[in-house]
Amino acid sequence: MTEALRLAERLIARRSVTPEDAGCQALIASRLQALGFGCETVTCGPEDFRVTNLWAMRDGGQSGPVLAFAGHTDVVPTGPLERWTSDPFVPSHRDGRLYGRGAADMKSSLAAMVVAVEEFVAAHPQHPGAIAFLLTSDEEGPSVDGTVRLVELLQQRGQRLDACIVGEPTSVSRLGDTIKNGRRGSLSARLVVHGVQGHIAYPQLAKNPIHAFAPALAELAAIRWDEGNSFFPPTSWQVSNIHAGTGAGNVIPGELVVDFNFRFSTESTPESLQARVADLLQRHGVDHSVSWTLSGRPFLTTPGPLIGALSAAIAAECGVEPELSTTGGTSDGRFIAAICPQVVEFGPVNATIHQIDEHIEAASVQTLKNVYRATLETYFR
């Protein structure tokens, strides 16, 4: 068994259901400290939802860029235990696959990163620049007291990063086929359309908010918000929930509540989208109130030193030319992009993430470690 696979198993065995870290970061920190990393644990959040974060950095003693590895030690809940073939927190091997919660998302990536750095530092103890780690136990949760807090702390200290690899499981069909070089932004809203409740037989004495909103809804659904660009698809607007009524069949409701979300490209901004929605509702005469939540702005890394080094490593170790992609949901990369101009995500096949019997090919952990190690060799050349 390889050292990367052995470490992956040790991490999987820790029941770190978000926001618990269950000692994962302490295990990683102990190995990084042995390499000369300065390690700092930062705990945040209320007492009933404490989040553990780790910032670690090693200066090689020569001038050069700062390359960070980032990820999360928390995992999603297991779901019904009786549906698992084996205990989700007892790493198991069947047919060449490693099973366990976090095997794909993303404890194998963390293990591969740590062992890759151990090998690189052993070979280059006075490497150029610096290597860093940003780890959190709040990526699968609200993402309020995790990576965003570390980034705020680093901003206060004036610490910038030059490049960052987030170990999210990005591969689709085989290890190496996809690098995420950006993510769309996410902007959500709760819209309350105000009406006047009344008897359904006397509509002249009421004001139906559903009827009032219907023309605006049709226009919102039909709008082409932008055309996207060579890296991003067009911005998408989708309703997730809509509710009105008292449950009675003879009552016109007094209000309509609509939850909707924009997944937006770099061709739009939160401010422009909010302004366009406000203008549309005003034109339709919709009496309303609205509250907005910005989960993250879009970020994009164009081809450069980091993508070049990572792509070359993938081609050499996996025998595949990776595709650059910005699809999918949000990730902690959206926070790191505030202090780092080059942020990408790369990790194992994501086919079973968050599922019962989560697993990856056991041999891919070693290959992933080799990719991270080769990336370090090229980037710091």
Sequence and secondary structure as in RCSB ss.txt:
>XXXX:A:sequence
MTEALRLAERLIARRSVTPEDAGCQALIASRLQALGFGCETVTCGPEDFRVTNLWAMRDGGQSGPVLAFAGHTDV
VPTGPLERWTSDPFVPSHRDGRLYGRGAADMKSSLAAMVVAVEEFVAAHPQHPGAIAFLLTSDEEGPSVDGTVRL
VELLQQRGQRLDACIVGEPTSVSRLGDTIKNGRRGSLSARLVVHGVQGHIAYPQLAKNPIHAFAPALAELAAIRW
DEGNSFFPPTSWQVSNIHAGTGAGNVIPGELVVDFNFRFSTESTPESLQARVADLLQRHGVDHSVSWTLSGRPFL
TTPGPLIGALSAAIAAECGVEPELSTTGGTSDGRFIAAICPQVVEFGPVNATIHQIDEHIEAASVQTLKNVYRAT
LETYFR
>XXXX:A:secstr
  HHHHHHHHHHTS  BTT  TTHHHHHHHHHHTTT EEEEEEES GGG EEEEEEEEE SEEEEEEEEEEE  B
     GGGSSS TTS EEETTEEESTTIIIIIHHHHHHHHHHHHHHHH TT EEEEEEEEES SSS  SSSHHHH
HHHHHHHT   SEEEE    BSSSTTSEEE EE EEEEEEEEEE B EETT GGGSB HHHHHHHHHHHHHH   
    SSS   EEEEEEEEE  S TTEE SEEEEEEEEEE TTS HHHHHHHHHHHHHHTT  EEEEEEEEE  EE
  SSHHHHHHHHHHHHHHSS  EEE  SS  THHHHTTT S EEE  SB TTTTSTT EEETHHHHHHHHHHHHH
HHHHT 
